[in-house]
Amino acid sequence: MRSIVLLLLAAASLSLNAGAAERVWQPLPLRAPAPAANPTTPEKAELGRLLFHDKRLSENGTIACAGCHILKDGGADHEASSVGVHGEHDGRNALTVWNVGFLTSAFWDGRAASLEAQALAQLLNPLDMGMRDVAYVTARLRSIPGYRSYFEHAFGHGEVVTAENAARAIAAFERTLVTADSPYDRYVRGDKKSLSEQQVHGMALFRSVGCDRCHQGPAFDGPALREGIAFTMKFPTNPRSPYVASYELTRDQGRFEWTGKESDRLQWRVPSLRNLKYTAPYMHNGSVPTLAHAVRVMGSTELSRTFTDAEVADLVAFLEALSGPLPEVAATTLP
């Protein structure tokens, strides 16, 4: 009887307001879109794959992009916050790079409008890879003769070994990191056996309680754009939630830390819900250890709601269905 009730509830929720349902329930495309100024090519992606794994792109040669974004382990590093070249923590949890090609902005606060901008900013951030400036990155790349042929294959001849082209190549590689075969994707493409009854119920609950107000689109990362600015959400919206103090959720003021605008205080780019099964711990400060607890925190801080144990289990089941198999990435031999 319970299974019949669950399926009826799910069917009713998913059929209500068909236009909104189409907006929410979208499968992940097999390929990420690329900007006209930086089309994804095999040559560019291969160069980016090498650069992504090369520690020589950090100031002291100790850290590569792949050190904080471990591809075979979910694309993050399972630390509350990552450690940079000089042993300092940057204070924010490393986001997965799987499926980043579908995001409309980068970093927790959305301050980078593209993956190209994000890649270059990461190289220059003193708390991350610590390269002093663009010219220094270019000089470091030109000091490695083996890279020239890769840059020329990707960008043509001439003075193509540059920091800017390195960022373009890394971005192109990251756009190839797609996990488009999750149980959820198969379900919305028509395979109604790919989700369990519990996952279907969690899917309906996700929508009925309002999670989809922020988490929309193929990557569940929010509407594409809002007046040309990356969509952000206020977090937390319920300051009385006990989790706010226990997890220090307001110590970091979000986008305000970058812009200084009062309207940006506690505003965050809506994070993707893809592959959460692989990327604990959770929240911007990595303070929440499990996905079940993250669901409780979000219910309390964003919806002013205390989920029951059954609701938590259903929502976790659905969120885990958004995790696709991680494609293998070729072994890397650097030039």
N, C-alpha and C positions, 0 to 999 in steps of 0.2 A: 504493500500500500504506500509506504513512504516513497519508494522509487517512482511510483506513478504520480504522486503529488509533486515531487521535485521536478519531474519532467514537465508537468503541466504549468508549474510556476515559471520554469525557465522559458517555456514556449511563449507564455503570455508576456513575459518581460521582453523577450527578444523580438516579438512581433509588434509590440507597442511602438508607435511612432517610427515607421519604417525608415524615414529619411535620417533620423538621428541614429538608428541602428546601423545604417550603412556607414555613417560617419565614424562610429565607434568601432565596429567589428570589421577591420580591414586586415587582410593578410599582408605579411611582409613581402615586398617584391623580391625577385631573385637577384636583382642588381640595384645598387644604390645610385641615385642620380649624381651627376657630376656637373660642375659649373662649366659654362662655355669657355671660360678662360683657362680651364685645366681639365680637359677631357681625360678620362682614365684609359690608359693604353697598357698593354702587357709590359712594355719596356719601362714605362714610368713606375708601374706598380712593383716591378722587380727591383729597381733602384730603391724605391721606398722601403721595400722589405729589408734590404741590406742596411739602410740607414736606421731603420727602426730598431735594429739589433746591435748597432755599433756604439760601444761605449766611448769611442773617441770623439763623439759629438758632445760629450760633457767636458767641463772645464779641466777636471783632473783625470779623465779617462776611466772613471769607475762606474758610471751609470749610463744605461741605454734606455730608450723608451720602453723596451721590452722588460726592463727590470721592475717597473711598477705596473706594467700591463702584460701579464704573463698569459700568452695566448692559449696555451694548452690547459690553463687552469681558470678559464672564465674571462680572461682579459683584464683582470685587476690583480691585486697582490695580497688580499685578505688581511691587510693591516688597517688599523683605525685611520692612520694617515701615513703617507709615504715619507721615506727619508731621502733627502737630497744629497748632493755631492759633498757637502761639508757636514753631514750628519745631523742636519736640522730637519725637523718635521714641518711640512707646509700647512698643517692644521686641518686639511680637508681630505676626505676619503677618496681614493683613486677610483674613478669611474671606469667601467669596462669599455674597451675599444671595439668590441663586437657590435656591429650594426650602427656605429657612430655616423656612417654615411647618410643615415636617414634623419639625423638631428638637424635642427635649424640654427643652432648656436652651440658653442662649446664652453666648457668649464661649468662648475656648479652655479655660478652667477650669470652665465650667459654672456660674458664680456667679449668673447671671440665670435665674430659673425660667420666664421668659416673654419673648416678643418685646417686650411692653409695657415690662417692667422693663429690658430691654436698651436699648431706644430712649431711655428717660429717662436711664439711666446714661451713655450715650454723650454726651448733651448736657451732662451735668454733669461729665464727666471732664476734669480740668485739662490732661491730655495730649492730649485729642482736641478737643472743641468748646468746652470751657472756660467754659460758662455757670456763674455762681457758685452759683445755687440755683434751686429750683423757682419761687419768686416772681419771680425775675429773668427766667426763660424766659416766664412768663405775661405779665409787663409788656412784654417785647419783642414778643410776639405781638399784644397789644392795641394796640401802637403802629402796627400795620399795618392800617388800616381795612378794606382789601380782603379780609382773612381772615374777618371776622365772618360774612358770608353763607355761606361754605364750612363754617364750624364749625356754624352753625345748621342747614344742610341735613343735616349728618352727625349732630348730637347734639341737635337741638331748640333751643328758645329759652331765654333766661336767661343766667346767667354760664357759658357753655359754652366760652369762649375761655380755655383753661387749658393748662398744661404737660402735665398728666396726659392730657387729651384729645388733645393733639398726639401724645403717645407712642402712644395707642390708634390714632390714625389712621395713623401710620407703620407700626405693626405690621400693621394691616389691609391696607395697600398691600403690604407685604412678603409677606403670605400669598397675594397674587395672582401672585407671581413663581414660576411653576411651569414646569418643562421636563419634561413627561411623555411625550414622544414620542421617547425615545432608541432606538437599535437594540436595546438590552437590554430595554426596556419592551415593544417590539413582539414580541420573541422570547418573553418569558414570558407574553404575552397570546395566543400561538399562532402567530405568524408565524415559523416556523423557518428562513426564508430571510434574516431580517434580520441574523443574525450570521454571520460567516465561520467556516470550520473552525478557524482560529487563535483566534478570539474564544471559540468554544465550548470549545476546549481550555483556554484561559486561565480560563474560568469554572469548569471542573472543577478546575483546579489551585488556583485561589483557595480553593476549599472543602477540597481534600484536604490542603493544607499548614496550614490552620487560620486563614486570614485572617478567616473568617466568625465566629470566636469573639467578636470585637469588632465587626466591621462587618456588622451585620444590618439587616433591615427595609427598607422602600422607599427610604430615604435612605442606607442602609449606614452608619448612625451609631450602632449599638449597640442593645441592648434598650431598651425604652421607659423603664422606671424600675427602680431597685433600692432597695427600702425607702423609696420616696418621694424618693430622691436621684438626680440625673442619673447615668447610667452613665458611669463613668470607667475608663480603663485606665492602667496604669503604663507610662511611656515615658521612657527605654529600660529594658527588663528585662534586657538583657545588657550589663553595664557593661564587659565586655572587648571589645566591638565596636570596631574602630578608628574607626568613624564617630562615636562618642560624643565623642571628643576633637577630631577634625578639624572637626566641625560645632558644637562647643560645645553639645551637646544637653542638658546638665544645668546649664548656667549659670542658666537660669530653672527654678525648682523647681515650676512648675505650680500646682495648686490650693493647695498649701501657702503660696504667696505671699499668698493671700487669707485663708485660714482660720487659718494658723499651727499646724494640727494635724499631728503627725508622720505620721499615717496618710494624709495628703493629699500628702505629699512625692512629687514626680514623677508625680502623678496628673493626667490630662488628660481632658477630655470627648472622647469618640470622634468625630473629625471625619467629616463626610460624604465619601463618595467620588464623589459626583455632580459632573459637569462639571469634573473635574480637568484635562481637556485644555485648558481655558481659563485656569487659575488659577495657573500657575507664578509665583514659586518656591514651594517646599513646606516643610512642617514648621512648628512653632509660631514659629520664629524666621526663617523664610524663607531658610534657609541652603542648601537643596538645589535646584539650578537646573532639573533636568529630571525628568520623570515616571519615566523608566527608572532614573535614579539613586535616586529616592525608593523605588522597588521594592526596589532592592539594600539601601538603608539599612534599610527595614522588615524585610526578610528577616534581616539581620544582627542588628539591635538587638532585635527582638521575637520572632523565631523561631530565633535562633542558627543561621541557615542561609545558605549562600552559593548564591544562585541561579545557574544556568547562563545563558549568553547567550540560549539558546532559551527558557528559562523566563521570563526577564525580558521578552522580546519577546511571549510569549503573554499574560503578565499585563498588560502595558501595552496590548495590543490589547483585552483584556477591559475594562480600566478606561476606555479611550477610548470603548467602547460604552455606558458609563453617561452619556455627555455627550449631551444632547438639543439640538435647535436652540433658539436663544435668541429668544423672541418679541420683537417690536418693542414699545418703550414710547413712548407718544405724546410729541411735543415739548412742552416745558414753558414756559408763559408765567406768570410769578409775579404775584400780586396786588400 
